[in-house]
């Protein structure tokens, strides 16, 4: 019997064996646990729900029937929602989002009539000026983000920038930066939060349409902003330097290549074995209620560092960033769509109003890290 005849005679047996083998493989694949995936739709629903809650929260209400814009809830929504819309192919906006932009525009046009979000009379000395600084930066960034989606540079946005530059500090330790709220609450209302504010201002300028960042009329202000951020590259926490890395990735001219690489290396060295970052790994924060900060990897810490690594575009960031993405995907709460995070300031209890503030921000920043093409 030649080889061909033998193969022909054995073909049914081989075919049956192969079919059995394929069946076993298919059964094993079906039984094997599937790797978790990022649920962009759930994250979008969570952020929309939280923005709606925030806009109806009694403590967020301000004069002239407006609502306070917030670093913890409204800001991550504004930053993440365009990305999520593009990912999901759904370009509709919720009533809460539309109302938020209406409020920002209203307060820009009524800048000298509306009260600051916090005032000296109610909240202590210097709070009026600090609140104006925060609002001016957030107004510019919010409206720039809106303008980029609709493809124009609005007159309200230009006015918001003019208000922001008018509040830029001209002297002292804050020269080039902006007044910022200090309620001794980390990470957005504290003495070091001025770097957070300057980073947001840098993003607003860099993202502005119509080549705004190259306008010679504002070149001195932009260079002063760079100078302030550049001063934070030494002597500041790893957290603040991660923020400056984000600013440099878009505005450029803040850090040199060696400084960028050094920050990325420090962030990578602080990464946990599970791929995440803990809050204590980024700064010597201490809670005001004296409770210890959790040492486990945290949603906010991991999201903000992953965003800094992603924005750096350095090849050495690829490995740590991939691990961080897997951590974020694995820790997304499938029921709510959120990335859970803990408060830096207190051991907040589930169900309290401020319990989800850090989670709001972690979820929004995670959406930027995990956006399509990342």
C-alpha positions in Angstrom: 0.0 0.0 0.0 1.5 3.3 -1.0 1.5 6.4 1.3 -1.3 8.1 -0.6 -3.6 5.1 -0.3 -2.9 4.9 3.4 -3.8 8.6 3.9 -7.0 8.1 2.0 -8.0 5.1 4.1 -7.2 6.9 7.3 -8.8 10.2 6.4 -12.1 9.6 8.1 -10.3 8.6 11.3 -8.1 11.7 11.1 -11.1 13.9 10.4 -12.9 12.5 13.4 -9.9 12.9 15.7 -9.4 16.5 14.5 -13.1 17.3 15.1 -12.9 15.9 18.6 -9.7 17.9 19.3 -11.3 21.1 18.1 -14.4 20.4 20.2 -12.1 20.0 23.3 -10.3 23.3 22.5 -13.6 25.1 22.0 -15.0 23.8 25.3 -11.8 24.8 27.1 -12.0 28.3 25.7 -15.6 28.6 26.6 -14.9 27.5 30.2 -11.8 29.7 30.6 -12.5 33.1 32.3 -12.5 35.9 29.8 -10.1 38.9 30.4 -12.0 41.9 31.6 -12.6 44.7 29.2 -13.2 48.4 29.6 -16.9 49.3 29.6 -16.9 52.8 28.1 -20.7 53.0 28.1 -20.9 52.2 31.8 -18.3 54.8 32.6 -20.2 57.4 30.5 -23.4 56.6 32.4 -21.7 56.9 35.7 -20.2 60.3 34.9 -23.5 61.6 33.5 -25.4 60.4 36.6 -22.8 62.1 38.9 -22.9 65.4 37.0 -26.7 65.4 37.3 -26.5 64.7 41.0 -23.9 67.4 41.5 -26.0 70.0 39.8 -28.9 69.3 42.1 -26.9 69.1 45.3 -27.9 72.0 47.6 -24.3 72.8 48.5 -23.3 73.3 44.8 -25.9 76.1 44.2 -24.6 79.7 43.6 -26.0 83.1 42.9 -27.7 84.1 39.6 -29.1 80.6 39.5 -25.8 79.0 38.6 -24.0 75.9 40.0 -20.4 75.7 41.2 -18.1 73.9 38.8 -16.0 71.4 40.6 -12.5 69.9 40.2 -13.9 66.5 41.5 -17.1 66.0 39.5 -17.7 68.4 36.7 -14.1 68.7 35.5 -13.6 64.9 34.9 -16.9 64.8 33.1 -15.9 67.7 30.8 -12.5 66.1 30.0 -13.7 62.6 29.5 -17.1 63.0 27.8 -15.8 64.0 24.3 -13.6 60.9 24.3 -16.4 58.6 25.4 -18.8 60.1 22.8 -16.2 59.4 20.1 -15.7 55.8 21.4 -19.4 55.1 21.6 -20.5 56.9 18.5 -23.1 58.8 20.5 -22.7 62.6 20.2 -25.8 63.5 22.3 -25.4 65.6 25.4 -27.3 65.2 28.6 -29.5 68.1 30.0 -27.1 68.4 32.9 -24.1 68.8 30.6 -25.8 71.5 28.4 -26.9 73.3 31.6 -23.4 73.2 32.9 -22.0 74.9 29.8 -24.8 77.5 30.0 -23.8 78.3 33.5 -20.1 78.7 32.6 -21.0 81.0 29.7 -23.4 83.0 31.9 -20.8 83.5 34.6 -18.2 84.5 32.0 -20.4 87.3 30.7 -21.5 88.3 34.2 -18.0 88.1 35.6 -18.2 91.4 37.5 -21.7 90.8 38.8 -21.6 87.2 40.0 -20.1 86.4 43.4 -17.1 84.2 43.6 -17.8 80.6 44.4 -16.3 81.2 47.9 -16.1 84.6 49.5 -13.9 86.3 52.2 -17.0 87.1 54.2 -18.3 83.6 54.4 -15.2 81.5 54.0 -12.2 83.5 55.3 -9.6 85.9 54.1 -8.3 85.6 50.6 -11.0 83.1 49.6 -12.7 85.5 47.1 -9.4 85.9 45.1 -8.6 82.2 45.3 -12.0 81.2 44.1 -11.8 83.7 41.2 -8.5 82.1 40.2 -9.9 78.6 40.2 -13.0 79.6 38.3 -11.1 81.6 35.6 -8.9 78.6 34.8 -11.8 76.1 34.8 -14.0 78.3 32.7 -11.3 78.6 30.0 -10.7 74.8 30.0 -14.4 73.9 30.0 -15.2 76.2 27.1 -12.1 75.2 25.1 -13.2 71.5 25.4 -16.6 72.4 24.2 -15.2 74.5 21.3 -13.0 71.6 20.1 -16.0 69.4 19.8 -18.0 71.9 17.8 -15.1 73.2 15.7 -15.0 76.9 16.6 -13.4 79.4 19.0 -16.2 81.1 20.8 -16.2 84.7 21.9 -17.2 83.5 25.4 -14.0 81.4 25.4 -11.8 84.3 24.4 -13.4 86.3 27.2 -12.8 83.5 29.6 -9.1 83.5 28.7 -8.9 87.3 29.1 -10.3 86.8 32.6 -7.8 84.1 33.4 -4.8 86.1 32.2 -5.9 89.1 34.2 -5.6 86.9 37.4 -2.2 85.5 36.6 0.2 86.3 39.3 2.9 88.9 38.4 5.2 88.5 41.4 6.1 86.4 44.4 6.2 82.6 44.7 3.2 82.2 42.5 4.6 84.4 39.7 3.2 82.9 36.4 0.7 80.8 38.3 -2.8 81.5 39.5 -4.5 82.1 42.9 -6.0 78.8 44.0 -8.3 77.7 46.7 -6.6 76.4 49.9 -8.9 74.6 52.3 -6.1 72.2 53.2 -7.9 69.5 51.3 -5.9 67.4 48.9 -5.3 67.1 46.1 -7.2 70.1 44.6 -7.6 72.6 47.4 -4.3 72.8 49.2 -1.0 74.8 49.1 0.5 72.5 46.5 -2.7 72.5 44.3 -1.4 75.6 42.6 0.6 73.2 40.3 -2.7 71.5 39.6 -4.2 74.8 38.6 -1.3 75.8 36.4 -1.4 72.4 34.7 -5.1 72.9 33.9 -4.3 76.4 32.5 -1.6 74.9 30.4 -4.0 72.3 29.0 -6.5 75.1 28.2 -4.0 77.1 26.3 -2.5 74.2 24.4 -6.0 72.9 23.4 -7.4 76.2 22.4 -8.5 76.3 18.7 -7.2 78.8 16.1 -3.5 78.5 17.1 -4.2 80.5 20.2 -1.1 79.2 21.9 1.1 80.9 19.2 -0.5 84.3 19.5 2.3 86.8 20.1 0.0 89.0 22.2 -0.1 86.4 25.0 3.4 85.0 24.6 4.7 86.7 27.8 1.8 85.2 29.8 2.4 81.7 28.4 6.1 81.9 29.1 5.4 83.0 32.6 3.1 80.0 33.0 5.9 77.8 31.7 8.3 79.4 34.2 6.0 78.7 37.1 5.6 75.1 36.2 9.3 74.7 35.5 10.0 75.8 39.1 8.0 72.8 40.4 10.3 70.3 38.8 12.5 70.3 41.9 11.4 70.2 45.5 7.8 69.1 44.8 6.1 65.7 45.4 6.1 63.0 42.7 2.4 63.7 42.3 3.0 67.4 41.5 5.8 66.5 39.1 3.5 64.0 37.3 1.0 66.9 36.8 3.8 69.0 35.4 4.7 66.2 33.0 1.1 66.3 31.8 1.3 70.0 31.2 4.6 69.7 29.4 3.3 67.0 27.1 0.8 69.5 25.6 2.1 73.0 26.1 5.8 71.9 25.7 8.9 73.9 26.7 8.5 73.2 30.4 10.8 70.2 31.0 13.8 69.0 29.1 14.1 65.4 27.8 16.2 64.3 30.8 13.7 65.8 33.3 10.8 64.1 31.5 12.6 60.8 31.5 13.5 61.1 35.2 9.8 61.7 36.2 8.7 58.7 34.2 11.4 56.6 35.8 10.3 57.6 39.3 6.7 56.9 38.5 7.6 53.5 37.2 9.7 52.8 40.3 6.7 53.6 42.5 4.3 51.3 40.7 3.0 48.4 42.7 3.4 44.8 41.8 -0.3 44.7 40.8 0.2 47.5 38.2 -1.4 50.2 40.3 -0.2 53.1 42.4 -1.0 53.8 46.0 -1.7 57.4 47.3 1.2 57.3 49.8 3.6 56.5 46.9 2.9 59.9 45.3 3.1 62.4 48.1 3.5 62.7 51.9 -0.2 63.3 52.3 -1.8 63.1 55.8 -5.5 62.9 56.5 -7.1 65.6 58.6 -8.9 62.9 60.6 -5.6 61.2 61.4 -6.7 57.9 59.8 -4.0 56.2 57.8 -4.0 56.5 54.0 -4.7 53.1 52.4 -1.5 51.5 51.1 -3.3 49.4 48.5 -3.3 50.6 44.9 -5.9 53.3 44.4 -8.1 54.3 41.5 -7.3 58.0 41.5 -3.5 57.5 42.0 -3.4 54.9 39.2 -5.5 56.9 36.8 -3.6 60.1 37.1 -0.2 58.5 36.9 -1.3 56.4 33.9 -2.5 59.5 32.2 0.9 61.2 32.8 2.7 58.2 31.4 0.4 58.1 28.4 0.8 61.8 27.7 4.6 61.5 28.0 4.8 59.3 24.9 8.2 58.0 26.0 9.0 54.5 25.1 10.1 53.7 28.6 6.6 54.5 29.8 5.0 51.7 27.7 5.5 48.8 30.1 4.3 50.5 33.2 1.4 52.1 31.2 0.2 48.7 29.9 0.2 47.3 33.5 -1.7 50.3 34.7 -4.3 49.9 31.9 -4.9 46.3 33.0 -5.3 47.4 36.6 -7.8 50.1 35.7 -9.9 47.7 33.5 -9.8 45.0 36.2 -10.9 47.4 38.9 -13.8 49.0 37.0 -17.0 48.3 39.0 -19.2 46.6 36.4 -22.4 47.6 38.1 -21.7 51.3 38.2 -19.0 51.7 35.6 -16.8 53.6 38.1 -13.2 53.3 39.1 -13.3 53.3 42.9 -10.9 55.6 44.7 -10.4 56.7 48.3 -10.3 60.2 49.9 -6.9 61.6 50.7 -8.4 63.8 53.5 -10.7 61.5 55.5 -11.8 57.9 55.9 -15.1 58.8 54.3 -18.1 56.5 54.8 -20.1 55.0 52.0 -23.2 57.0 51.3 -21.9 60.4 52.5 -22.0 63.2 50.0 -18.3 63.5 49.4 -17.6 59.7 49.3 -17.6 59.5 45.5 -15.7 62.7 44.7 -12.3 60.9 44.2 -14.1 58.1 42.3 -15.6 60.7 40.0 -12.2 62.0 39.0 -10.6 58.5 38.8 -13.3 57.4 36.4 -13.0 60.4 34.1 -9.2 60.2 34.0 -9.3 56.5 33.4 -11.5 57.1 30.4 -8.8 59.3 28.9 -6.2 56.6 29.6 -8.3 53.9 28.0 -9.6 55.8 25.1 -9.6 54.2 21.6 -6.2 54.1 20.0 -4.4 54.5 23.3 
